[in-house]
Amino acid sequence: MTKITSVVLASVLLLAGAAAAQEGGKAISQTTISLGTATPGGGFPLFGDNFAAVMNSADPALVIAPRNTKGSYENIPLLEEGRLDLGLVAGEPAYEAFKGIKRPVTRLKILVAMYSSPGMFVVRADSPYKKIQDLVGQPVAFGAKGSGLPVMSRFILDALGLKQDEDFKAIYLDHAGDGPAMVLDGRAAALWGAGSGWPGFTTMAKSPPGARFIAPTAEEIARIRARHPFLKPMTIPAGSYPGQTAPIDSLGSWGFVLTRADLPDDIAYRLIRTLHENEAALCRKLSQACETTAANTLSAAPDPALIHPGVMKYLREIGVAKQ
């Protein structure tokens, strides 16, 4: 095999190096791309692993390497420091970073929208809790430290006149996967999460006692939207979880795969092209990833200017974006 000298492409993490792949007896120069996810047991590692598997299979010259992190609030600075090439970031932390809320405006760019994340609580089906107000004063697991989930719940509860750290016995997890066990053994009354196919909800729904989901009422959704219009009405379809026979209306946001600001245009172009050509394969591997499409990226982005230029070039070529 011909030895190819590794070349740094604006980051020590993005490398064109000696190829491990072979095609027609010739070595293929591979580009390794780091991808920050979150703590084990949550939705981000599940998405990241499947995203990487599909992309790597589709293009042997791309090697997307998922890496567990503390989640959105660690991924953003790691991307800004050039220590990650790509990072999964929930909608609320992304919104704060793009708007410069409590921090400088970020220069990070959107590679692709991941999936919509309607937020809601889950409790044991045999618990007495039926609505959000029932959980006041109770221990509630709001998600992993550093993830976007506690931020979404804070926005929602704020609009309902509730303070997350004062009106609830708030629990912040070291690992996202710890939440269901805490609800099942009584250490927590409820677990906050978001989206279809979220691992914590699936674990609860499959447990012997089963699960009951608690989302804002229609009146509460209107109040939340009036205060925080960036949160969008969303519905979790019936059958998204075992025993869930009816759709659940809530509200939430889109998460994104963000890139470091200086990710080369040709790399971003290649990534979005590979994804677009393999959207069906990703959908087959992970139901929530059926929303991970080029078209949804344009509609979900708060501003088209936030989308990576290499991605926009491809979206124009395929007619998703106007010239």
N, C-alpha and C positions, 0 to 999 in steps of 0.2 A: 504494500500500500504506500502510495506517495505521501510523504509527510508534508502537511500544509502548516505553515507557521500561523499561530494564533494571532489575530488582529483585534485590538480593542476598538469597538465602535461606540465612542462617546461614553462608554460605561464599562467598568470592569466586569459587569454581569452579562453583557451582550457580546458574544464572541463568535467569530467565524474561525473554526478550529479544525484540527485533524478529524476526519470523518470516521464515524463508526459504521455508518450505513454504506451499503454497496448497491450499485445499479449497473448491470451489464459488465461486472468485473471491475468497474472504476469506482474510486472513492468519491463520495459526495461531500462537498464542503457543507458543514452544518452550522446553523446559527442557533445558539442557545439563548433562550429568553427567560428570565426569571419572572415568576408570577406569584405575588403575595396573596394569600387567601385569608385564613383566620384560624381560630383555635379548633382542635379536632371535635367532631360531633355536631358541627353546625352546617348551615346551608352553603357557606362559601367554599369550604374544602370539598364538599360534594360536587358543587358546580365546577370548581377549578380542576379537579382530577378528571372529570368527564370532558371538559373543554380541552384540556391538554391531550387527552387520549385521542380524541377525534382529530384535532389539528395535527398532531404528530404523525398519525397514521396517514392523513391525507397528503402531507408534504414531508417526506423523509429528510429534507434539508432544514426543516424547522424542528427545534427541540424546545418545547415549552416546559419549563421545570417548575411545578408548583412548590410552594414553600409555606408552611404554617407560620402565621404571625398572630398578633393580638387582635387583628381585624382592621376595620376601616381607619380608625384613628392612629394606628401605627403605619398602615400602608401609605397614607398620604405623605407623612414626612419622609418615609423611606424612598418614595418616588421622587420627592423634591430634592432629596440628597443624592439621587442617582444610584441608590443601593438596591433598587428594584427597577425592572423595565416595565412591568405591568402590575397592577394591583386591583383587587376587587374592593369596591367602595360602595356602601349603601347610599341611598338617595339623600338622606338628611345630612350626613357629613360632607357629601359632595356639594350639596346646596350651600352649606356654610363656607366651604373652601372657595367655591366659585364666586360667592357674594362678598367674601372677606368679612364674615361675621365672627367677631372675637379673634380674628387672626388676619394676616395679610391675604390679599387675593392670590389664589394659586395660579400658576402657569401650566398646570397639568392639563392634559387633553383626553378626550373620550375616544376610546377605540371602538367600543360597542356597548349598547345597552344590554344588560343581562336579562332581567325579568322584573315584572311588577311585583310588589311586595305589600299586599294588604295586611295590616297589622291586627292582631287579636290575641286574647288570652285563651289559655286552655286550662281546664280544671278536671279533676276526676269526675266521671259521670255520676257518681254517688255522692258528690259534695252538695252542700246547700246553696252554692253560689250560682246566681242566674244572670246578674248584670254587673256592670263595672262598679257601681256604688256598693255592691255587696262585698267587694274586696277591700274597701277602705279599712285600714287598721290591721290588715292581714299581711303575713309575709308573702311577698311576691318576687319571683325570680325574673328580673327584667332583661336578662341576657348577659353575655360575656363582657368583661371589662374591655374597653377599647373598641367594641363593635358598634355598629350603627343602631342596633335594636333599641337600646335604652334611650337613645336620642329621639327616635320616632315616638316611643311611648311618652316621653317627656313633653313633646309638642302636643300630642293628643290629649293628655291629661291636663295640661295647662289650659287648653281651650275649654275644658269642662270644669275649670275652677279648682283643680286638684294639683297638689304638689307631690311629685313622685317620692321624694325623700322625706317628706313630713307626714303625708296622709297614708302612706303605706310603709310597711317594714321592708324596705327595698333590699333585695339581694342581688349582687353583681358577681357573676360566675367567673372562676378561673378558666374553666373549659365549658364551651357551649353544651357539650353532651351531658353535663352534670344535671341540667335542669329537670328533665323528666323524672329521674330517680328521687329528687327532692320533693316533687309534687306527689309521687306515688307513695312515699313513706311518711308524708305528713310534715316534712320540714318546711315546705312552702304550700300555700293554698292554691297558687296559680303560677303559670309560666307564660311570659309574653314572647310572641314570635311573629313571623310574617310569611305569607306566601303559600302557594300550593306546593306540596311535596317537601315541606320543611321537615328535616329529620326529627326535631323535638316533638312536633305535632304527630308525626307518624308513629313514633315510639309510644306516645300517650294513647293514640287511637287504637293501637294494637295490644295495649296492656289489658290484663284481666278485668280491671274495673271499667275500662273504656274511657272515653273523653267527652267533655262538653265544651263547646267553643263559645266564648263571650266576646262579642264585637260591639262597637257603638251602635246605638239605635239610629233610626232615620233622623230624628230630631237632634241627636248628638252629632251626627255626621254634618248636618247643616251648621251647627255651632262651630265645629272644628274648622270647616271650610271657610267660614266667615272670618276666622281669626288667622288661619294659616292656609291661604289659598294654594300654596305650592303642593299641599297634600291633595291627592286626586281620589275621587270615588273609584273603588275597585271591587270586584266580586270574585270570591273563591268558588268555583263551580261545584255543584253537587258531585259527590263521589271522589273529591280530591283526597279524602282520607277515609279509612275504614269506618263505617257507621254513619258517615255524614251524608244524609239523604236529601238535604236541601242546600241551595246556594247560600253563601254567607256574604252579605254586603258589609263593606268596611271602607277604609281609605288608607292610602299609603303612597309609596313613591317607587321610582325605578332605580335599581342599582346599576352601576356601570363598571366595565373594565376600563380603568384609566391608564394612561401611559405617562412616563416621565416626559418633561417638556421637550427634551432634545432627542426623542426617539426618531431615528431617520425616517424620512417620508417613504422610502422604498420598503422599509420593514413594515410600517403600518399598512401600506398599500397591500403588501403580500399577505399580511395577516387577515385583513378584512376580505380580501378576495378568496382566500382559502376557506374562511368561515362561511361566506356567502355560498360557495359551491358545495358546502357540506352541512348546510343548515338541517336538512332532513336527517342526516346521520346523528347529529347532536340531539335532535328532538327524540329520536328513537332510544337514545341512551338515558335521557333525563327529561321527564315531562315538563318541568318548569323551563327548561332550556328551549322549548318550542317557541318561546318568545324572543330568543336571542337571534335576531335577524337584522340584516342591513336596513330594512325598511323601518323597523321599530327604533333603530338607533337615531334616525333623523327625527322621528316624531317625539321620542322621549327626551332628547337633549334639551335642556333649558334654553339654549341658544346655539344655532348651527356653528357659530364662531368657536364654540368650545370643542367641536369635533376635530380630531387630528387632520391636518391638511392632506396627508396621504390617504386617509379614509374618505375624505370629501372628494378627492380626485376619482376614487373608484365609484362612489355613489353617483357622481355625475355620469360616469361612463355607462353605468347600467340603467340610468334613467330614474333612479330613486330621488336624486337631488336635481334641481333645475340648474342649467348651465349658468 
